[in-house]
Amino acid sequence: MKEIEVVIDTEEIAEFFYNELVRRGYVPAESEIEELADIMFDYLLDKCIIDEEMDVE
């Protein structure tokens, strides 16, 4: 199986959730969207879909 590098940006996740919720008739607060993005990131970690890795240069 080939390994690929994927960058997960919680700000991008938050923007995606915000746009989708607004499109569906919800108006979430910014703090709620940030929480959802963090939960999604934790979910991806928990399911081993991503590994949390920090590049320090």
N, C-alpha and C positions, 0 to 999 in steps of 0.2 A: 504494500500500500504506500502510495506517495504522500509525503507530508508537505503541506503548504502552510505558508505564513498568512495569518489573518489578523488584522488589527481591529479590535473592538473599542469603539469610542463611546463612552456613556453619554456624552453630549449629543452625539448623533442619534443614539437610541432615544434619548429624551425628546429630541425634535421629532423623530418618527412617531413616537407615542402621542405627542401633543397634536400633530397634524391629523393622525388617524382618529383620535378622540373628538377633535373639533369637527371633522368630517362626519362623524356619527352623531353629532348633536350634543356633545359634552363640552364643558368649558372648565378644564382642570386648572388648578393653581400651579405656579411654577414649582413650588416645593413638592407637590404631589407627583409631578412629572419626574423630578429628580429622583424621588423615592422609587418610582416604577422602573426607571433606568437602572438604578442600583440593584433592585430585585432581579431584573432580567439578567444583569451581569452575573450575579450570584448564582442564578439558575444555570446559566451556561457553564460556570465553573463546577457546580455540583454534578451536572450531567457529563462532565469531562469532555465537553464540546470544545472548550478552550482551556488553556493553561495560563495562569497569571504569571507573566514574566515581565520584569522591568529591565529595559536596556539602559545601562549606566555607562556613559562615555566620558 
